[in-house]
């Protein structure tokens, strides 16, 4: 399927499915005890493995990849690898709500980058939606999240979790993923989603493998439940999440896609309440409502890309 074909599935519906899938990512990462680089490596590697059969069937699209496209796709893969490493590490030092929300600060970087590099114009309504969403993110990020299930030996009823270090890592991860989305937008004007993600994910996996080997991290010595988590990260956030997002980039403006993804903090926060006992405060809930308002305003200003 080329980027110019009429979409069979409404792009916004596809984005909704992707947001639900990606919302499970932080929970799966928290559940895993493997090194963060290894988690990212197998998440991406298993995603590539799941997509290879479909990619081989789309041989005509593979032939559309030019040398210049490969270079840009490779850069996107490295940016994606950096995003994973930074974001996974941030989850070790701050709450799910703060980390997932801050990493979605990328719409501001995407909008500016798309204007400077791709010549895309953001309408006043779209810009207003971005501002509203970012205000909501600030409320979510700086309103404390309470972890009720405290560590052994802690006698308090609950502890406030969150550090500036973890928040800073999440923001750096947002910059990296913004670069990834911008590269994807420029390539998805011409390439089908499968050949594009095959190149990007493969480069991302290779970059992560180099880092893991250089750091001397174990690659195979993990119990069955860890491998199950690796597969879950690939099938959910990987295949149903990022791959669907890449498809949507061929049909929607990049800032619309990125702002819609601000729904991820809401889904992840709810899952964190249920599965990790991280209970959001009233301020966090209010911030989430503002984020949803920003998503609605921006999405209502959408138009299909001319690709």
C-alpha positions in Angstrom: 0.0 0.0 0.0 1.4 3.4 -0.9 1.1 6.5 1.1 -1.2 7.9 -1.7 -3.9 5.3 -1.4 -7.2 6.2 0.1 -7.2 4.9 3.7 -9.4 1.9 4.3 -9.5 2.7 8.0 -10.2 6.3 9.2 -6.8 7.6 10.3 -8.2 9.0 13.6 -9.7 5.7 14.4 -6.4 4.0 13.8 -4.7 6.6 16.0 -7.2 5.8 18.8 -6.2 2.1 18.6 -2.5 3.0 18.6 -2.9 5.2 21.7 -4.6 2.3 23.6 -1.8 0.0 22.6 1.0 2.4 23.5 -0.6 3.2 26.9 0.4 -0.3 28.0 4.1 0.4 27.3 5.0 2.0 30.6 3.4 -0.8 32.6 5.2 -3.5 30.7 8.5 -1.6 31.1 7.9 -1.3 34.9 7.1 -5.0 35.2 10.4 -6.0 33.5 13.6 -6.2 35.6 15.9 -6.4 32.5 18.3 -3.6 31.7 16.5 -0.8 29.8 18.6 -1.1 26.7 17.8 -4.8 26.5 14.1 -4.1 27.0 14.2 -1.7 24.1 16.3 -4.1 21.9 13.8 -7.0 22.2 10.8 -4.8 21.9 12.0 -3.4 18.6 13.6 -6.7 17.4 10.4 -8.7 18.0 8.4 -6.0 16.3 10.6 -6.3 13.2 10.2 -10.1 13.3 6.4 -9.7 13.3 6.4 -7.4 10.4 8.9 -9.2 8.1 6.4 -11.6 6.6 4.1 -8.7 5.6 7.1 -6.6 4.3 8.3 -9.4 2.1 4.8 -9.6 0.5 5.1 -5.9 -0.3 8.1 -6.3 -2.6 7.0 -3.6 -4.9 7.1 -1.0 -2.2 10.5 -2.1 -1.0 11.8 -1.3 -4.4 10.7 2.3 -3.9 13.3 2.9 -1.2 16.0 5.2 -2.7 19.5 5.8 -1.3 18.5 9.1 0.2 15.4 7.6 1.8 17.6 4.9 3.4 19.8 7.6 5.0 16.8 9.5 6.4 15.2 6.3 7.6 18.5 5.3 9.3 18.6 8.7 11.1 15.0 8.1 12.3 16.0 4.7 13.6 18.8 6.1 15.6 16.5 8.8 17.0 14.0 6.1 18.0 16.7 4.1 19.7 17.7 7.2 21.7 14.1 7.8 22.6 13.6 4.3 24.0 16.8 4.3 26.1 16.0 7.8 27.6 12.3 7.1 28.2 12.8 3.6 29.7 15.4 5.1 32.1 13.1 7.9 33.1 10.6 5.4 34.3 13.1 4.3 36.9 13.3 7.8 38.4 9.8 9.2 38.2 6.2 8.2 38.1 4.4 6.7 35.1 2.1 9.8 34.9 5.0 12.2 34.9 7.2 10.3 32.5 4.6 9.4 30.0 3.2 12.9 30.0 6.5 14.7 29.7 7.6 12.4 26.8 4.5 13.6 25.0 5.9 17.2 25.1 7.1 16.4 21.6 4.2 18.2 19.8 5.9 21.5 20.4 9.1 20.2 18.8 7.3 18.5 16.0 5.3 21.6 15.1 8.4 23.8 15.0 10.4 21.3 13.1 7.6 20.6 10.6 7.4 24.4 10.0 11.1 24.8 9.5 12.0 21.6 7.7 8.8 20.5 5.9 7.0 23.7 5.2 3.9 22.7 7.1 1.8 25.5 8.5 0.0 25.1 11.8 -3.4 26.8 11.8 -4.4 29.1 14.7 -6.8 26.5 15.9 -4.2 23.8 15.8 -1.7 26.1 17.6 -4.3 26.8 20.3 -4.9 23.1 20.7 -1.2 22.5 21.2 -1.0 25.2 23.8 -4.0 23.9 25.7 -2.6 20.3 25.6 0.8 21.5 26.9 -0.8 23.4 29.7 -2.6 20.2 30.6 0.6 18.3 30.5 2.2 20.7 32.9 -0.6 20.1 35.4 -0.3 16.3 35.0 3.5 16.4 35.4 3.8 18.6 38.4 0.8 17.3 40.3 2.3 14.6 42.5 1.3 11.0 42.0 1.0 8.8 45.1 2.3 5.2 45.1 0.2 3.5 47.7 2.0 0.2 47.6 5.2 1.2 49.4 8.5 -0.6 49.3 9.3 -3.1 52.1 10.4 -1.4 55.3 8.6 1.8 54.6 5.9 2.4 57.2 4.1 5.4 55.7 0.8 4.9 54.1 2.1 6.2 50.8 5.1 7.9 49.3 5.4 10.6 46.7 7.4 9.4 43.8 9.1 11.6 41.2 12.5 13.3 40.5 13.7 16.1 38.4 16.2 13.7 36.9 13.6 11.3 35.6 11.5 14.2 34.3 14.5 15.6 32.4 15.2 12.2 30.8 11.5 12.1 29.7 11.8 15.5 28.1 15.0 14.5 26.2 13.1 11.4 25.1 10.5 13.7 23.7 13.1 15.6 21.7 14.4 12.3 20.2 10.9 11.0 19.3 10.0 14.4 17.7 13.0 13.9 15.4 11.8 10.4 14.7 8.3 11.6 13.8 9.6 14.4 11.5 11.8 12.0 9.6 8.8 9.6 9.3 6.6 12.3 8.0 9.0 13.3 5.2 9.4 9.7 4.1 5.8 8.6 4.4 4.9 11.1 1.7 6.4 8.6 -0.8 6.8 5.2 0.9 4.4 2.6 2.1 4.4 2.0 5.9 5.8 -1.5 5.8 9.1 -0.8 3.9 9.5 2.3 6.0 9.1 0.7 9.4 11.2 -2.3 8.3 14.2 0.0 7.6 13.7 2.3 10.7 13.0 -0.5 13.2 16.0 -2.6 11.9 18.4 0.4 12.3 16.9 1.1 15.7 17.5 -2.6 16.8 21.0 -2.6 15.5 21.8 0.7 17.3 20.4 -0.8 20.6 22.4 -4.0 20.0 25.6 -2.1 19.7 24.9 -0.2 22.9 24.0 -3.5 24.8 27.2 -5.2 23.6 29.4 -2.3 24.3 28.0 -2.2 27.9 28.5 -5.9 28.3 24.8 -6.5 29.1 23.5 -10.1 29.0 21.3 -10.8 26.0 19.8 -14.2 26.6 19.9 -15.0 30.3 16.3 -14.0 31.2 13.5 -16.0 32.7 10.3 -16.9 30.8 8.2 -14.1 32.2 10.8 -11.5 30.9 10.6 -12.9 27.4 6.8 -12.7 27.6 7.1 -9.1 28.6 9.5 -8.5 25.6 6.9 -10.0 23.3 4.1 -8.0 24.8 6.1 -4.8 24.3 6.5 -5.7 20.6 2.9 -6.8 19.8 1.1 -4.0 21.7 3.1 -0.8 21.7 5.3 -1.9 18.8 3.0 -3.4 16.1 -0.3 -2.0 17.1 1.2 1.3 18.4 4.2 2.7 16.6 3.5 0.9 13.3 -0.1 2.2 13.1 1.3 5.7 13.9 3.7 5.4 11.0 0.8 4.5 8.7 -1.2 7.5 10.0 1.7 9.8 9.2 1.0 9.1 5.5 -2.6 10.5 5.9 -2.5 13.2 8.6 -0.3 16.2 9.4 2.5 15.4 11.7 1.5 17.8 14.5 -2.1 16.3 14.5 -0.7 12.8 14.9 1.7 13.9 17.7 -0.9 15.8 19.7 -3.4 13.0 19.4 -0.8 10.8 21.1 -1.2 13.0 24.2 -4.0 10.6 25.0 -1.3 8.1 26.1 -0.7 9.7 29.5 -4.3 9.3 30.4 -4.4 5.7 29.4 -1.1 4.9 31.1 -2.1 6.8 34.3 -5.3 4.7 34.6 -3.4 1.5 34.1 -0.8 2.7 36.7 -3.7 3.1 39.2 -5.0 -0.4 38.6 -1.8 -2.3 38.1 0.9 -0.3 40.0 -1.1 1.4 42.7 0.0 4.9 41.6 -3.0 7.0 42.5 -3.3 10.3 40.7 -4.2 13.5 42.6 -7.1 15.8 41.8 -4.6 18.1 40.0 -3.5 15.2 37.8 -7.1 14.4 36.8 -7.7 18.1 36.0 -4.5 18.2 33.9 -5.7 15.1 32.1 -9.0 16.8 31.2 -7.2 19.8 29.8 -5.0 17.5 27.7 -8.1 15.9 26.2 -9.4 19.3 25.4 -6.2 20.2 23.6 -6.4 17.0 21.6 -10.0 17.7 20.6 -9.2 21.3 19.5 -6.2 20.3 17.4 -7.8 17.2 15.9 -10.8 19.3 14.8 -8.4 21.4 12.8 -7.0 18.5 10.9 -6.9 17.9 7.2 -5.5 15.0 5.2 -2.0 15.4 4.0 -1.5 16.1 0.3 0.7 13.1 0.0 
